[in-house]
Amino acid sequence: MAAHSCRIVIVGGSVAGLTLANMLEQVGIDFVILEAGKDIAPQDAGDALQDLVEHSVNHTYYRNEHGDTIFEFRGLADGLAKRHGYPVIFIERQMLLRKLYENMKQKGKVLVKKRVVQIDQAEDGVRAITEDGSIYEGDILIGADGIHSTVRKQMHQLANISSPGYFDRDEYSSPGRIYWFLNVKNEQVTHGKGVPRYSVDDEFRLAKQHFEDRINEYDTFGDVYKSKIISRLTPLHEYQWKRWHFGRIMTIGDACHKLHPIGGNGGGAAVEDAAALVNALLRQLRQPKQRLSTADFHHVFSTAQRVQEGRTKQLILNGTMLQQFDAMESVLSPLIVRFVIPNLTDDAALSVIGVNASQGQRVEALPVPQRDRYVPYDDELPAKPLKTALAVNFAFALVHLLVLYLAFFPGKLSETWATTLGKVVPERYTDAVVNYFALNSGRSTEGPIQPQDSVIAFIPVILIWILEGHRRGNLGSLWSWYV
């Protein structure tokens, strides 16, 4: 891959940071990673990761508070692989970090014990100053340093000096292993500095309160907790900042949005942030310019944020709704648990689990592995999918109600109706609908037809609707409302 005249300083050896570095290395863009910690990940994580990939999660249960099985799914990973080309795996963050690091050819560009304490930017570049006094310069700086992002705080300070009001003033106030989560609802929602930090003692006190909770027919939560390898009590942050960038600085991953872990999309969203950024950057670098200006990088960052922010916002909303459902906060949750979930088919369950998979981002400059699957990704479709809109569905329903009305009373298409419809629908179409029902009923259009004649005439529509209702492409639309 040809090298590009651009250098990127990445702050944070996180999933987002190492993923971005891997992508930049593949497309020939220079970079350096500044990691505050003394190491990237445990040295022995690689083999464990490979073992997890080969033994993916293929059997899952949905249980109630008494440990009774509500829904059981055998073949989860196999089903998702057939549907999307990839299985689902549970993986520890440290294992993924180690694998991302090992995949890099230029490991010398990953620098540890480099805590960034100051960021300066000018019209022609940006520089990061670390705790030990070292200075690292680049064309742009990307903050991939997590939820308590130093880069974001520095970005705020720079914006307050040169562009007051750019950021909202109150922004910060708004196998062989079992992976388990104990979710407990706080008494109140907290924001910014009011979000608590918990100690090991806090964790144990909370866990002890649930030791007798059953997780299946044989085991309690206490059995699992006492055999734990690692655990942590943490508040579940959910946010998405309004602005992700300023000048020549941009944040990605948890530094600009935080997803509820219940959906399992946090790491994936960070990877997609990196892909969206690389795509926008490469498109700009292909322009006939010697060197990109601050305005050019602003365009790159704005494009990357625009591509991703709608998707991450939806992922945050999905996680919140799933948590509310699991906590039985919704009025309909008990009914769904009792009557809907136990009767889900395998394909229906897979469609719910993989609902967000097809919208994922990829690096456009890199080849995509060929994997058999029956659900295409959005960027493989001949046209961009339409977003489901209430107004569209409402108009669609009105058209069907009108057709149904005409089926029973074709003679009622008065001059008023004809005048009104004629403004949006050509007259030849309304005449064709009326004549169709009149001919199929064997009557003129001057009076109401018999109900049995209407049903017979409507059979083709009903059959088409039933067939279309089973089509995967119509999932969630009015066509999926079986008649």
C-alpha positions as CSV (number, residue, x, y, z in Angstrom):
1,M,0.0,0.0,0.0
2,A,1.4,3.4,-1.0
3,A,2.4,5.7,1.8
4,H,0.4,8.9,2.4
5,S,1.9,12.2,3.6
6,C,0.1,12.4,6.9
7,R,1.1,11.5,10.4
8,I,-1.4,10.7,13.2
9,V,-0.7,10.8,16.9
10,I,-3.0,8.3,18.7
11,V,-3.5,8.8,22.4
12,G,-4.5,5.5,24.1
13,G,-3.6,1.9,23.4
14,S,-7.2,0.9,23.7
15,V,-9.4,-1.3,21.4
16,A,-10.2,1.9,19.5
17,G,-6.6,3.0,19.4
18,L,-5.0,-0.3,18.4
19,T,-7.7,-1.0,15.8
20,L,-7.1,2.4,14.2
21,A,-3.4,1.8,14.2
22,N,-3.9,-1.6,12.4
23,M,-6.1,0.1,9.8
24,L,-3.6,3.0,9.3
25,E,-0.7,0.5,8.9
26,Q,-2.7,-1.4,6.2
27,V,-3.5,1.7,4.2
28,G,0.0,3.3,4.5
29,I,-0.6,6.2,6.8
30,D,2.1,7.0,9.5
31,F,1.2,7.0,13.2
32,V,2.4,6.7,16.7
33,I,0.5,5.4,19.8
34,L,1.1,7.0,23.2
35,E,-0.1,4.6,26.0
36,A,-0.1,5.8,29.6
37,G,0.2,2.3,31.1
38,K,3.3,0.2,31.4
39,D,2.1,-2.6,29.1
40,I,-0.5,-3.1,26.3
41,A,-1.8,-6.5,27.5
42,P,-0.8,-9.8,29.1
43,Q,1.8,-11.7,27.1
44,D,-0.2,-15.0,27.2
45,A,-3.5,-13.6,25.9
46,G,-3.0,-14.6,22.2
47,D,-3.5,-18.4,22.6
48,A,-6.5,-17.8,24.9
49,L,-8.1,-15.6,22.2
50,Q,-7.7,-18.2,19.5
51,D,-9.3,-20.8,21.8
52,L,-12.3,-18.5,22.3
53,V,-12.7,-18.0,18.6
54,E,-12.6,-21.7,17.9
55,H,-15.1,-22.4,20.8
56,S,-17.6,-19.6,20.3
57,V,-20.8,-19.2,22.4
58,N,-23.1,-21.7,20.8
59,H,-25.6,-22.4,23.7
60,T,-27.5,-19.7,25.6
61,Y,-30.3,-19.5,28.1
62,Y,-32.8,-16.9,29.1
63,R,-33.9,-17.5,32.7
64,N,-36.2,-15.8,35.2
65,E,-35.3,-14.8,38.8
66,H,-36.1,-18.4,40.0
67,G,-33.6,-20.0,37.6
68,D,-36.3,-21.5,35.4
69,T,-35.5,-21.6,31.7
70,I,-37.7,-19.3,29.7
71,F,-35.9,-19.6,26.4
72,E,-33.1,-21.9,25.3
73,F,-31.0,-21.5,22.1
74,R,-28.8,-24.2,20.8
75,G,-26.6,-23.3,17.9
76,L,-26.4,-19.5,18.5
77,A,-22.9,-19.0,17.0
78,D,-23.7,-21.4,14.1
79,G,-26.9,-19.6,13.3
80,L,-25.3,-16.1,13.4
81,A,-22.4,-17.4,11.2
82,K,-24.9,-18.6,8.6
83,R,-26.9,-15.4,8.8
84,H,-24.0,-12.8,8.9
85,G,-20.9,-14.8,8.2
86,Y,-19.4,-14.4,11.7
87,P,-20.2,-16.1,15.0
88,V,-20.6,-14.4,18.4
89,I,-17.8,-14.8,21.0
90,F,-17.3,-13.5,24.6
91,I,-13.8,-12.2,25.0
92,E,-11.9,-10.4,27.7
93,R,-10.7,-6.9,26.7
94,Q,-7.0,-7.7,27.5
95,M,-7.1,-10.7,25.1
96,L,-8.3,-8.6,22.3
97,L,-5.7,-5.9,23.0
98,R,-3.0,-8.4,22.9
99,K,-4.2,-9.8,19.6
100,L,-4.5,-6.4,18.0
101,Y,-1.0,-5.6,19.2
102,E,0.5,-8.8,17.9
103,N,-1.1,-8.2,14.5
104,M,0.8,-5.0,14.0
105,K,4.1,-5.1,12.0
106,Q,5.4,-1.8,13.3
107,K,5.2,-2.5,17.0
108,G,7.9,0.1,17.6
109,K,5.3,2.8,17.0
110,V,3.4,1.7,20.2
111,L,5.0,3.6,23.1
112,V,4.1,2.8,26.7
113,K,4.5,4.9,29.9
114,K,3.7,7.9,27.8
115,R,0.9,9.7,29.6
116,V,-0.2,12.8,27.7
117,V,-0.4,15.9,29.9
118,Q,-0.7,18.7,27.3
119,I,-1.8,19.1,23.7
120,D,-1.0,22.1,21.5
121,Q,-2.3,22.7,18.0
122,A,-1.4,25.2,15.3
123,E,-2.5,25.8,11.7
124,D,0.0,23.3,10.3
125,G,-0.1,20.5,13.0
126,V,-0.6,19.3,16.5
127,R,1.8,18.1,19.2
128,A,1.4,16.0,22.4
129,I,3.6,16.5,25.4
130,T,3.9,13.5,27.8
131,E,4.6,13.3,31.5
132,D,8.3,12.6,31.0
133,G,8.7,15.7,28.8
134,S,8.7,14.0,25.4
135,I,7.1,15.8,22.5
136,Y,5.3,14.0,19.6
137,E,4.1,15.9,16.6
138,G,1.7,15.0,13.9
139,D,-0.9,16.4,11.4
140,I,-3.8,15.4,13.6
141,L,-4.3,13.8,17.1
142,I,-6.9,11.1,17.8
143,G,-8.1,10.5,21.4
144,A,-8.8,6.9,22.0
145,D,-8.2,7.1,25.8
146,G,-11.5,6.0,27.1
147,I,-14.3,7.3,29.2
148,H,-12.1,9.6,31.4
149,S,-10.4,11.0,28.3
150,T,-7.6,13.5,28.8
151,V,-7.7,14.4,25.1
152,R,-11.3,15.4,25.4
153,K,-10.6,17.6,28.4
154,Q,-7.6,19.2,26.6
155,M,-9.8,19.7,23.5
156,H,-12.4,21.5,25.7
157,Q,-9.7,23.8,27.1
158,L,-8.4,24.7,23.6
159,A,-11.9,25.3,22.3
160,N,-12.8,27.6,25.2
161,I,-9.8,29.8,24.4
162,S,-10.1,30.1,20.6
163,S,-13.8,29.2,20.0
164,P,-15.9,29.9,23.1
165,G,-19.3,28.1,23.0
166,Y,-18.1,25.4,20.6
167,F,-18.8,22.8,23.2
168,D,-21.9,22.8,25.5
169,R,-21.1,24.4,28.9
170,D,-22.8,21.5,30.8
171,E,-21.6,18.7,28.6
172,Y,-20.0,16.7,31.5
173,S,-23.2,16.9,33.5
174,S,-25.6,15.4,31.2
175,P,-14.9,-22.1,27.4
176,G,-14.0,-23.1,30.9
177,R,-15.2,-19.6,31.7
178,I,-18.6,-18.1,32.6
179,Y,-19.2,-14.5,31.8
180,W,-21.9,-13.1,34.0
181,F,-23.5,-9.7,34.8
182,L,-25.4,-8.6,37.9
183,N,-27.4,-5.5,37.1
184,V,-28.8,-3.5,40.0
185,K,-30.9,-0.3,39.5
186,N,-29.6,2.8,41.4
187,E,-32.1,4.8,43.3
188,Q,-31.6,7.8,41.0
189,V,-29.9,8.8,37.8
190,T,-26.6,10.6,38.3
191,H,-24.6,12.8,35.9
192,G,-21.1,14.0,35.5
193,K,-19.1,14.3,38.7
194,G,-22.1,12.9,40.6
195,V,-21.5,9.4,39.1
196,P,-20.2,7.2,41.9
197,R,-17.0,5.2,41.9
198,Y,-17.1,1.9,43.8
199,S,-14.5,0.1,45.9
200,V,-13.9,-3.7,46.3
201,D,-15.8,-3.6,49.6
202,D,-18.8,-1.9,47.9
203,E,-18.8,-4.7,45.3
204,F,-18.7,-7.5,47.9
205,R,-21.5,-5.9,50.0
206,L,-23.7,-5.7,46.9
207,A,-22.9,-9.3,45.7
208,K,-23.6,-10.7,49.2
209,Q,-27.1,-9.4,49.0
210,H,-27.7,-11.6,45.9
211,F,-25.8,-14.8,47.0
212,E,-29.1,-16.8,47.3
213,D,-30.4,-15.7,43.8
214,R,-30.8,-18.8,41.6
215,I,-29.2,-18.7,38.2
216,N,-30.3,-22.2,37.2
217,E,-31.8,-25.4,38.7
218,Y,-28.6,-26.2,40.7
219,D,-26.5,-23.1,41.2
220,T,-26.9,-19.7,43.0
221,F,-25.2,-16.4,42.3
222,G,-23.1,-17.0,45.4
223,D,-21.6,-20.2,43.9
224,V,-20.5,-18.3,40.8
225,Y,-19.2,-15.2,42.7
226,K,-17.1,-17.3,45.1
227,S,-15.4,-19.0,42.1
228,K,-14.8,-15.8,40.1
229,I,-11.5,-15.1,38.4
230,I,-12.0,-11.3,38.1
231,S,-14.9,-9.0,38.7
232,R,-15.6,-5.3,39.1
233,L,-18.5,-3.1,40.3
234,T,-18.9,-0.1,38.0
235,P,-21.7,2.4,37.2
236,L,-23.0,1.9,33.7
237,H,-22.4,5.1,31.8
238,E,-24.5,5.9,28.8
239,Y,-23.8,9.0,26.8
240,Q,-22.9,10.4,23.4
241,W,-21.2,13.8,23.2
242,K,-22.6,16.3,20.8
243,R,-19.2,17.2,19.3
244,W,-16.4,14.7,18.8
245,H,-13.7,16.9,17.4
246,F,-12.1,20.4,17.4
247,G,-9.5,21.7,15.1
248,R,-7.0,18.9,14.4
249,I,-8.1,16.8,17.3
250,M,-10.8,14.1,17.3
251,T,-12.0,11.5,19.8
252,I,-13.2,8.0,19.1
253,G,-14.6,5.0,21.1
254,D,-15.5,5.6,24.7
255,A,-13.9,9.0,24.6
256,C,-16.9,10.3,22.5
257,H,-19.7,7.8,23.3
258,K,-20.3,5.1,25.9
259,L,-22.7,2.2,25.3
260,H,-24.5,0.0,27.8
261,P,-22.5,-3.3,28.0
262,I,-25.7,-5.3,28.0
263,G,-25.8,-5.0,24.2
264,G,-22.2,-6.1,23.7
265,N,-21.7,-3.3,21.1
266,G,-19.2,-1.0,22.8
267,G,-16.0,-2.5,21.3
268,G,-17.6,-2.9,17.9
269,A,-18.7,0.7,17.9
270,A,-15.1,1.8,18.6
271,V,-13.8,-0.3,15.7
272,E,-16.4,1.2,13.4
273,D,-15.4,4.7,14.6
274,A,-11.9,3.9,13.4
275,A,-13.1,2.6,10.1
276,A,-15.3,5.6,9.4
277,L,-12.3,7.9,10.2
278,V,-9.9,6.0,7.9
279,N,-12.5,6.1,5.1
280,A,-13.0,9.8,5.4
281,L,-9.3,10.5,5.7
282,L,-8.4,8.4,2.7
283,R,-11.0,10.2,0.5
284,Q,-9.5,13.5,1.5
285,L,-5.9,12.4,1.0
286,R,-6.7,11.3,-2.6
287,Q,-7.4,14.9,-3.5
288,P,-4.7,16.7,-5.5
289,K,-3.1,18.6,-2.5
290,Q,0.4,18.7,-1.2
291,R,-0.7,18.8,2.5
292,L,-4.1,18.9,4.2
293,S,-5.2,22.1,6.0
294,T,-7.0,22.4,9.3
295,A,-10.2,23.0,7.2
296,D,-9.6,19.8,5.4
297,F,-9.2,17.8,8.6
298,H,-12.4,19.5,10.0
299,H,-14.2,18.1,6.9
300,V,-12.7,14.6,7.5
301,F,-13.7,14.6,11.2
302,S,-17.2,16.0,10.5
303,T,-17.8,13.3,7.8
304,A,-16.6,10.5,10.2
305,Q,-18.9,11.8,13.0
306,R,-21.9,12.2,10.6
307,V,-21.4,8.6,9.4
308,Q,-21.2,7.1,12.9
309,E,-23.2,9.3,15.3
310,G,-26.7,8.1,14.2
311,R,-25.7,4.5,14.5
312,T,-24.1,4.8,17.9
313,K,-27.1,6.8,19.1
314,Q,-29.3,3.9,18.1
315,L,-27.0,1.4,19.8
316,I,-27.2,3.4,23.0
317,L,-31.0,3.5,22.8
318,N,-31.2,-0.3,22.1
319,G,-29.0,-1.0,25.1
320,T,-31.2,1.2,27.3
321,M,-34.4,-0.4,26.1
322,L,-32.9,-3.9,26.6
323,Q,-31.9,-3.0,30.2
324,Q,-35.3,-1.6,30.9
325,F,-36.8,-4.8,29.6
326,D,-34.5,-7.1,31.6
327,A,-35.3,-5.0,34.7
328,M,-39.1,-5.4,34.0
329,E,-39.5,-1.6,34.0
330,S,-41.8,-1.7,30.9
331,V,-45.5,-2.5,31.4
332,L,-45.3,-5.0,28.6
333,S,-42.1,-6.8,29.8
334,P,-43.9,-9.4,31.9
335,L,-46.2,-10.3,29.1
336,I,-43.3,-10.6,26.6
337,V,-41.3,-12.8,28.9
338,R,-44.3,-15.1,29.5
339,F,-45.8,-15.3,26.1
340,V,-43.4,-14.0,23.4
341,I,-39.9,-15.2,24.3
342,P,-40.8,-18.8,25.0
343,N,-42.4,-19.1,21.5
344,L,-39.6,-17.4,19.5
345,T,-38.4,-19.5,16.6
346,D,-34.7,-19.8,16.0
347,D,-34.7,-17.4,13.1
348,A,-36.8,-14.9,15.0
349,A,-34.3,-15.0,17.9
350,L,-31.3,-14.6,15.5
351,S,-33.0,-11.6,13.8
352,V,-33.3,-9.9,17.2
353,I,-29.7,-10.7,18.3
354,G,-28.2,-9.7,14.9
355,V,-30.5,-6.7,14.2
356,N,-27.5,-4.2,14.3
357,A,-24.9,-6.4,12.5
358,S,-25.8,-5.5,8.9
359,Q,-25.2,-1.8,9.4
360,G,-21.6,-2.1,10.4
361,Q,-18.8,0.0,8.9
362,R,-15.7,-1.4,7.0
363,V,-12.5,0.0,5.7
364,E,-13.3,0.7,2.0
365,A,-9.7,0.4,0.9
366,L,-9.2,-3.1,2.3
367,P,-10.6,-6.4,0.9
368,V,-13.3,-8.1,2.8
369,P,-13.1,-11.8,3.5
370,Q,-15.6,-13.8,1.5
371,R,-18.0,-15.6,3.9
372,D,-21.2,-17.4,3.1
373,R,-24.3,-15.8,4.6
374,Y,-27.9,-15.1,3.7
375,V,-28.2,-11.6,5.1
376,P,-26.2,-9.0,3.2
377,Y,-24.6,-6.0,4.8
378,D,-26.0,-2.6,4.0
379,D,-23.0,-1.6,2.0
380,E,-23.4,-4.6,-0.2
381,L,-27.0,-3.7,-1.3
382,P,-27.6,-2.0,-4.7
383,A,-29.3,0.9,-2.9
384,K,-29.2,2.4,0.6
385,P,-32.0,0.9,2.8
386,L,-34.9,3.2,3.6
387,K,-35.2,4.1,7.3
388,T,-38.5,3.0,8.8
389,A,-40.6,6.1,9.3
390,L,-43.9,6.5,11.1
391,A,-45.2,8.8,8.5
392,V,-44.4,6.4,5.6
393,N,-46.1,3.5,7.5
394,F,-49.1,5.6,8.3
395,A,-49.5,6.7,4.6
396,F,-49.1,3.0,3.6
397,A,-51.8,2.0,6.0
398,L,-54.2,4.7,4.7
399,V,-53.7,3.5,1.1
400,H,-54.6,-0.1,2.2
401,L,-57.7,1.1,4.1
402,L,-58.8,3.1,1.1
403,V,-58.4,0.0,-1.2
404,L,-60.4,-2.0,1.4
405,Y,-63.1,0.6,1.4
406,L,-63.3,0.6,-2.3
407,A,-63.6,-3.2,-2.3
408,F,-66.8,-3.0,-0.4
409,F,-68.2,0.3,-1.8
410,P,-66.8,0.9,-5.3
411,G,-69.7,3.2,-6.1
412,K,-68.8,5.5,-3.2
413,L,-65.9,7.0,-5.1
414,S,-67.7,10.4,-5.3
415,E,-66.7,13.5,-7.2
416,T,-65.2,14.8,-3.9
417,W,-63.1,11.7,-3.4
418,A,-62.1,11.8,-7.1
419,T,-61.1,15.5,-6.9
420,T,-59.1,14.9,-3.7
421,L,-57.3,11.8,-4.9
422,G,-56.8,13.3,-8.3
423,K,-54.4,15.8,-6.8
424,V,-51.9,13.1,-5.7
425,V,-53.0,10.0,-7.7
426,P,-53.6,10.0,-11.4
427,E,-57.3,9.4,-12.2
428,R,-56.5,6.3,-14.4
429,Y,-55.2,4.5,-11.3
430,T,-58.3,5.2,-9.2
431,D,-60.6,4.2,-12.1
432,A,-58.6,1.0,-12.5
433,V,-59.1,0.1,-8.8
434,V,-62.8,0.7,-8.9
435,N,-63.3,-1.2,-12.2
436,Y,-61.3,-4.1,-10.9
437,F,-63.5,-4.6,-7.9
438,A,-66.7,-3.9,-9.9
439,L,-65.7,-6.5,-12.6
440,N,-64.8,-9.1,-10.0
441,S,-68.0,-8.7,-8.2
442,G,-70.1,-9.0,-11.4
443,R,-71.9,-5.7,-10.5
444,S,-71.9,-2.2,-11.7
445,T,-70.2,0.6,-9.7
446,E,-73.5,2.2,-8.7
447,G,-74.2,0.2,-5.5
448,P,-72.6,-1.7,-2.7
449,I,-71.4,-5.2,-3.5
450,Q,-72.0,-8.3,-1.3
451,P,-69.4,-9.1,1.4
452,Q,-68.7,-12.5,0.0
453,D,-67.9,-11.0,-3.4
454,S,-65.5,-8.6,-1.8
455,V,-63.7,-11.4,0.1
456,I,-63.3,-13.4,-3.1
457,A,-62.0,-10.4,-5.0
458,F,-59.6,-9.6,-2.2
459,I,-58.0,-13.1,-2.0
460,P,-55.1,-12.3,-4.3
461,V,-54.2,-9.3,-2.1
462,I,-54.4,-11.4,1.0
463,L,-52.2,-14.2,-0.5
464,I,-49.6,-11.7,-1.6
465,W,-49.6,-10.0,1.8
466,I,-49.1,-13.4,3.6
467,L,-46.2,-14.3,1.3
468,E,-44.6,-10.9,1.7
469,G,-45.1,-11.1,5.4
470,H,-42.7,-14.0,5.6
471,R,-40.0,-12.3,3.6
472,R,-37.0,-11.3,5.7
473,G,-36.6,-8.1,3.9
474,N,-40.0,-6.9,5.1
475,L,-39.2,-7.6,8.8
476,G,-40.6,-4.7,10.9
477,S,-42.7,-3.2,8.1
478,L,-46.5,-3.4,7.7
479,W,-46.1,-6.3,5.3
480,S,-45.0,-8.4,8.2
481,W,-48.4,-7.9,9.9
482,Y,-49.9,-11.2,8.8
483,V,-53.6,-11.1,7.8
